[in-house]
Amino acid sequence: MTIRHLLLAVVVPLVGVPVSASPAWQPCPDNPHASCTTVDVPVDWARPGAERLDMAVARRPATDTKLGTLVYPPAGPGSSGVDAVTNDQIFRVLFPPDVAAHFDVVSFDPRGVRRSHAIECDGDLVARLDQPTPTNQREFDALLAAQAAVGADCRRRTGALFDHVDSTDVARDVDALRIALGEPTLNLYALSYGTVVGQMYAERFPHRIRTMVLDSVFDHSVDSDEFALAGARAAQESFDQFVSWCAKEPSCELHGTDVRARLADLFARAEQGRLTDPTDPTRRIDPAALTVRIVAPLTQPNLPAVAHEIANLGAAPATRAATTPLPIYLQCADNRNRTTSFARAERLRAASRTIAPDVRGAAFDIADLCINPPVPATNPQRPLNVRGAPPVLVLNSRYDASTPHQGATHVASQLPGSVLATYDGMGHGVATRTPCTAALVYDYLADRRLPPPETHCPA
């Protein structure tokens, strides 16, 4: 099995928590056109007088008449908001030109990420996670043991912070940032996994929101099985779009061939242990890793890359080995995994194959992540409970293999007065996808003007 990329807690008020109202901004080391600072927050929001944490923050000023400040809870989990602000290329991808012109854009490295006391783990223990998908209970138990060993080591090396990295903690950090910025209310643009932070902020601080955009929504209100199956369905729908494109487009590397049959052959080789990485013939690709390699480019979307991957893997020699990526513990804190036995994992895998017969499952889900974390999820999946927040703009591509449109629809239904706007194409991240989507975001942030219900932007 490949390791992949409590009820509502009592709100801890910020009264009495020392937060600087005027942080000392300095030019950022990576970009002098942006300013950097830190905001002091508690490691444990239930004990604000105990250990503290310096949260790294970056700000890029509006280039034209300033209309306000926009806070960006970064994607991920594990992405750096400081990098999003200071890296010119990332900044242009994330924020529409009119938004960057008229809003100061502020973001941060969430607790446990990069400059904000990164979670540390032993590399040798992490390497032991590199094992094929379990084929029996004994191998599944070995995976549990490997995960427990890594988690315990990360917890020891990281310290108390390791137990306080869920999205409710990050939402409280966002409100500390609001106070440090001197803002009575916030404009928020959250992307991908950052939308979980946005949802938690809307629950806890609804009256501190001026506007909120949730783009490419992670549905935190469904359990791990439902999330995995929704992801499998979205991955299959995206692959169907790719197959249609390849049949029509002569430049497709697989044009004129049976694409589904070629992928089925790759999965057969992966299941037999005969599929290898073309760049490293000693590295075996198992079925779960193959799903990731095929589906991941669909989120960009980069359809030629999908075609090249299938063609390239089909020509690769066969040998035996194993690979897996590193688990991300911020996601474990937010998600309780129901896959507690090999039999349950097999049932979920069978259900995913029924829903997604070509790609076999989702590239990005929580079904295989944190099966045996060292601490229980402190912010497990549950329905949203948002009262008193202003209407929210929800955005999603119709074919998003990373955050399914189904999840955005479900989250929007739990946000009173919200509007879901759909980009009728492929890809992950909508705000800068077309002039239509960029205009929706700017009009809402600038004037609090929502589009009509069931708005669509053409692909």
C-alpha positions in Angstrom: 0.0 0.0 0.0 1.5 3.3 -1.1 1.9 6.2 1.5 0.4 9.3 -0.2 0.9 12.8 -1.2 -13.7 15.4 18.0 -16.6 17.4 17.6 -16.3 21.2 17.3 -13.6 22.2 19.7 -14.2 25.0 22.2 -12.9 28.2 20.8 -10.1 29.7 22.7 -10.5 33.5 22.6 -7.5 35.7 21.7 -8.2 38.0 24.7 -5.1 38.0 26.9 -2.9 36.3 24.3 0.1 38.5 23.5 0.1 39.2 19.8 2.0 42.1 18.2 -0.4 44.7 16.7 2.4 46.1 14.6 4.9 43.4 13.5 8.4 44.5 12.5 8.4 44.0 8.7 11.7 43.6 6.9 12.5 42.9 3.2 12.3 39.2 2.6 15.6 37.5 1.9 14.2 35.8 -1.2 12.5 38.8 -2.7 13.1 42.4 -1.5 9.8 43.5 -3.1 8.0 41.5 -0.4 8.2 42.1 3.4 8.6 39.4 6.0 8.0 39.1 9.7 6.9 36.6 12.3 3.8 36.4 14.5 4.0 34.9 18.0 1.4 32.3 18.7 0.9 29.5 21.3 2.0 26.0 20.5 -1.1 24.8 22.3 -4.0 27.2 22.0 -5.6 25.7 25.1 -2.5 26.9 27.1 -1.7 30.3 25.6 0.7 31.1 28.4 3.0 28.1 27.8 5.4 27.3 24.9 5.2 29.8 22.0 5.9 29.6 18.2 7.2 32.2 15.7 5.0 31.8 12.6 6.7 33.1 9.5 4.7 35.6 7.5 5.2 37.4 4.1 3.4 40.3 2.5 3.4 41.7 -1.0 1.9 45.2 -1.3 -0.8 46.1 -3.8 0.7 47.7 -7.0 -2.2 50.0 -7.6 -4.9 51.6 -5.4 -5.2 49.4 -2.4 -8.7 48.1 -1.6 -7.8 45.8 1.3 -5.6 42.9 2.5 -6.0 39.3 1.3 -4.8 36.5 3.4 -3.9 33.2 1.7 -4.0 30.0 3.8 -1.6 27.9 1.6 -2.4 24.6 -0.1 -0.7 21.4 0.7 -0.8 20.1 3.4 2.8 21.2 3.7 3.0 24.1 1.2 4.8 27.3 2.1 2.7 30.5 2.0 5.9 32.6 2.4 7.2 31.0 -0.9 3.8 31.7 -2.5 4.2 35.4 -1.8 8.0 35.8 -2.5 8.3 33.6 -5.5 7.2 35.6 -8.5 6.3 32.6 -10.7 4.1 31.0 -8.0 2.5 34.4 -7.1 1.4 34.9 -10.8 -0.1 31.4 -10.9 -2.1 31.9 -7.7 -3.4 35.4 -7.8 -5.3 37.1 -10.7 -3.6 40.4 -11.8 -6.4 42.6 -10.6 -6.3 41.0 -7.2 -2.5 41.5 -6.9 -2.9 45.1 -8.1 -5.5 46.1 -5.5 -4.8 44.0 -2.4 -1.9 43.5 -0.2 -1.4 39.7 -0.3 -0.3 38.1 3.0 0.5 34.5 3.7 2.4 32.3 6.1 4.1 29.0 6.6 1.6 27.0 8.7 2.8 25.5 12.0 4.9 22.5 11.3 5.9 23.7 7.8 9.2 25.1 6.6 10.1 28.3 8.5 7.4 27.8 11.2 9.1 25.0 13.1 9.1 22.2 10.5 8.2 18.7 11.6 11.4 16.7 11.6 11.8 13.0 11.0 14.6 10.5 10.8 15.5 9.8 7.1 16.4 6.1 7.7 13.0 5.4 9.3 11.2 7.2 6.5 13.0 5.0 4.0 11.5 1.9 5.6 8.1 3.1 4.4 9.3 2.2 0.9 7.5 -1.1 0.5 5.0 -2.5 -2.0 1.3 -2.5 -1.5 0.5 -5.2 1.1 -0.9 -8.4 -0.3 -1.9 -10.0 3.1 -2.4 -9.1 6.8 1.2 -9.8 7.7 2.5 -7.2 5.2 -0.3 -4.8 6.3 0.9 -5.1 9.9 4.4 -4.4 8.8 3.2 -1.2 7.2 1.4 -0.2 10.4 4.6 -0.9 12.4 6.7 1.2 9.9 4.2 4.1 10.2 4.2 4.0 14.0 8.0 4.0 14.1 8.2 7.1 11.8 5.4 8.9 13.7 6.9 8.3 17.1 10.3 9.5 15.9 8.8 12.7 14.3 6.9 13.4 17.5 10.1 13.0 19.6 12.2 15.2 17.3 9.5 17.9 16.8 8.4 18.3 20.4 5.1 19.5 21.7 4.1 21.1 18.4 3.6 17.7 16.8 0.4 17.2 18.8 -1.0 20.7 17.7 -0.9 20.9 13.9 -4.5 20.4 12.8 -6.5 23.0 10.8 -8.3 24.3 13.9 -4.9 25.3 15.3 -4.0 27.0 12.0 -7.4 28.8 11.8 -6.6 30.3 15.3 -3.2 31.3 14.0 -4.9 33.1 11.1 -7.0 35.1 13.5 -3.8 36.0 15.4 -2.4 37.2 12.1 -5.5 39.3 11.6 -4.9 41.0 14.9 -1.2 41.5 14.1 -2.2 43.1 10.8 -4.7 45.4 12.6 -7.6 44.3 10.4 -11.1 44.1 11.9 -12.1 41.6 9.3 -10.3 39.5 6.7 -10.5 38.7 3.0 -9.4 35.1 2.6 -8.5 33.2 -0.5 -7.9 29.5 0.3 -6.8 26.9 -2.2 -6.9 23.1 -2.1 -6.0 21.8 1.4 -6.0 25.4 2.6 -9.8 25.3 2.2 -9.9 23.1 5.3 -8.4 26.0 7.2 -10.9 28.3 5.6 -13.8 26.0 6.7 -12.5 25.9 10.2 -12.0 29.7 10.3 -15.6 30.2 9.1 -16.8 28.0 12.0 -14.8 29.7 14.7 -14.6 33.3 13.5 -17.5 33.9 11.2 -17.9 37.6 12.1 -14.2 38.2 11.3 -14.7 37.4 7.6 -15.3 40.1 5.0 -15.0 37.8 2.0 -13.9 34.2 1.6 -13.0 32.3 -1.5 -12.7 28.5 -1.3 -10.9 27.3 -4.5 -10.7 23.6 -5.4 -12.3 22.4 -2.2 -11.1 19.6 0.1 -14.3 18.1 1.6 -13.5 17.7 5.3 -17.1 16.6 6.1 -16.8 13.0 4.7 -14.9 10.0 6.1 -11.9 8.5 4.5 -13.7 5.8 2.6 -16.2 8.3 1.0 -13.3 10.7 0.2 -11.3 7.9 -1.5 -14.3 6.8 -3.6 -15.1 10.4 -4.6 -11.5 10.8 -5.6 -11.6 7.6 -7.7 -14.7 8.8 -9.5 -13.1 12.2 -10.2 -9.9 10.5 -11.4 -11.8 8.3 -13.8 -13.8 11.3 -15.1 -10.6 13.2 -15.8 -9.0 10.2 -17.5 -12.2 9.9 -19.7 -11.6 13.5 -20.8 -8.0 12.6 -21.6 -9.0 9.6 -23.7 -11.5 11.8 -25.7 -8.8 14.4 -26.2 -6.3 11.9 -27.4 -8.7 10.4 -29.9 -9.3 13.8 -31.5 -5.8 15.3 -31.2 -3.2 14.0 -33.7 -0.4 15.4 -31.6 -1.3 13.0 -28.8 1.6 10.5 -28.5 -1.0 7.7 -28.3 -3.3 9.0 -31.0 -4.8 6.1 -33.0 -4.2 3.5 -30.3 -6.4 1.8 -27.7 -5.4 4.0 -24.8 -7.5 2.1 -22.2 -6.0 -1.2 -23.3 -2.5 0.2 -23.1 -3.1 1.4 -19.5 -4.7 -1.9 -18.6 -1.5 -3.7 -19.8 0.6 -1.4 -17.5 -1.6 -2.2 -14.5 -1.3 -6.0 -15.3 2.5 -5.6 -15.3 2.4 -3.6 -12.1 0.3 -6.2 -10.4 2.8 -8.9 -11.5 5.8 -6.9 -10.2 7.1 -6.4 -13.8 6.7 -2.6 -14.2 9.7 -0.4 -13.6 10.6 3.3 -13.7 12.2 4.1 -17.1 14.8 6.4 -15.3 15.7 3.7 -12.8 15.2 0.0 -13.9 15.8 -1.2 -10.3 12.7 0.7 -9.1 9.5 -1.1 -9.3 6.2 0.7 -9.8 3.2 -0.9 -8.0 -0.4 -0.3 -9.0 -1.0 2.5 -6.5 2.2 4.3 -7.7 1.0 3.8 -11.3 -2.3 5.5 -10.5 -0.5 8.5 -9.1 1.8 8.8 -12.2 -1.2 8.7 -14.5 -3.6 10.9 -12.6 -1.3 13.5 -11.2 -0.7 15.3 -14.5 -4.4 15.5 -15.1 -4.7 18.0 -12.2 -2.6 20.6 -14.1 -4.0 19.6 -16.6 -1.1 18.3 -18.7 -2.6 15.9 -21.2 0.5 15.4 -23.3 2.4 14.3 -20.1 -0.2 11.6 -19.5 0.2 10.3 -23.0 4.0 10.3 -22.6 3.9 8.6 -19.3 1.8 5.7 -20.7 4.0 5.4 -23.8 7.2 5.7 -21.8 6.2 3.2 -19.1 5.1 0.7 -21.8 8.6 0.7 -23.2 10.4 0.3 -19.8 12.2 -2.9 -18.9 11.0 -5.1 -16.0 12.7 -5.8 -12.7 11.8 -5.7 -9.0 11.9 -3.0 -6.3 9.6 -0.6 -4.4 8.8 3.1 -3.8 6.5 5.2 -1.7 6.3 8.9 -0.9 6.4 10.4 2.6 3.3 10.9 4.7 2.3 14.4 5.7 1.3 14.6 9.4 -0.7 17.8 9.1 -3.2 15.8 7.1 -3.2 13.0 9.7 -4.3 15.5 12.4 -7.3 16.4 10.3 -8.4 13.0 9.1 -9.2 9.8 10.9 -8.5 6.8 8.6 -11.0 3.9 8.6 -8.6 1.5 6.8 -7.7 -0.5 9.9 -7.2 -3.9 8.5 -6.0 -5.6 5.3 -9.5 -6.9 4.6 -11.0 -3.4 4.8 -8.2 -2.0 2.6 -9.0 -4.8 0.0 -12.7 -3.9 0.1 -12.0 -0.2 -0.5 -9.5 -1.0 -3.3 -12.2 -3.2 -5.0 -14.8 -0.5 -4.7 -12.4 2.0 -6.1 -11.7 -0.3 -9.1 -15.4 -0.6 -9.8 -15.8 3.2 -9.8 -12.6 3.9 -11.7 -11.9 0.8 -13.9 -9.1 2.5 -15.9 -7.1 4.3 -13.3 -8.1 2.1 -10.4 -8.4 4.8 -7.7 -7.5 8.3 -6.7 -4.0 9.8 -6.9 -4.6 12.0 -3.8 -6.6 10.6 -0.9 -6.3 9.7 2.7 -7.1 6.0 2.5 -3.5 5.0 2.6 -2.1 7.8 4.7 -1.7 7.7 8.4 -3.4 4.3 9.0 -1.4 4.1 12.3 -0.5 7.6 13.4 1.2 8.1 16.8 -1.6 10.3 18.0 -5.3 10.3 17.2 -6.8 12.8 14.8 -7.5 16.0 16.8 -9.8 17.4 14.1 -11.5 14.4 12.4 -13.9 14.7 9.6 -17.4 15.9 10.4 -20.2 18.1 9.0 -19.6 21.9 9.0 -21.4 24.1 11.5 -21.1 27.6 10.1 -23.4 30.3 11.5 -23.1 34.1 11.0 -20.5 34.1 8.2 -21.0 36.1 5.1 -21.8 34.4 1.8 -18.7 32.5 0.5 -17.6 32.1 -3.1 -16.8 28.4 -3.8 -14.8 27.5 -7.0 -14.0 24.1 -8.6 -13.2 22.6 -11.9 -15.8 20.2 -13.2 -13.0 17.7 -13.8 -10.5 17.9 -10.9 -8.7 14.7 -10.1 -7.3 16.1 -6.8 -10.4 17.8 -5.2 -13.6 16.4 -6.8 -16.4 18.7 -7.9 -18.7 16.5 -5.8 -16.8 17.7 -2.7 -17.1 21.4 -3.6 -20.9 20.9 -4.1 -21.1 19.2 -0.7 -19.2 21.9 1.2 -21.1 24.7 -0.5 -24.4 23.2 0.6 -23.1 23.5 4.2 -22.2 27.2 3.9 -25.4 29.3 4.1 -25.7 31.8 1.2 -22.7 30.5 -0.6 -22.4 30.2 -4.4 -20.6 27.5 -6.2 -19.0 28.6 -9.5 -17.8 25.8 -11.8 -15.1 26.0 -14.4 -16.3 23.5 -17.0 -12.8 22.1 -17.8 -10.0 20.1 -16.2 -7.4 21.0 -13.6 -6.7 21.9 -10.0 -7.0 25.6 -9.0 -9.5 27.8 -10.7 -8.9 31.5 -9.8 -6.4 32.2 -12.5 -7.6 29.6 -15.0 -9.4 31.9 -17.4 -10.5 35.6 -17.5 -14.0 34.5 -16.5 -12.8 32.8 -13.3 -10.4 35.7 -12.5 -13.2 38.2 -12.9 -15.5 36.3 -10.5 -12.8 36.3 -7.8 -12.0 40.0 -8.2 -15.6 41.2 -8.3 -16.3 39.3 -5.1 -13.2 40.4 -3.2 -13.5 44.0 -4.3 -17.3 44.6 -4.1 -18.6 41.5 -2.2 -20.6 40.8 -5.3 -21.3 37.1 -5.8 -22.1 35.6 -9.2 -25.6 34.1 -9.7 -26.2 30.6 -8.4 -24.9 27.8 -10.7 -22.5 30.1 -12.5 -20.3 28.3 -15.1 -17.1 29.5 -16.8 -16.4 27.7 -20.1 -13.3 25.6 -20.6 
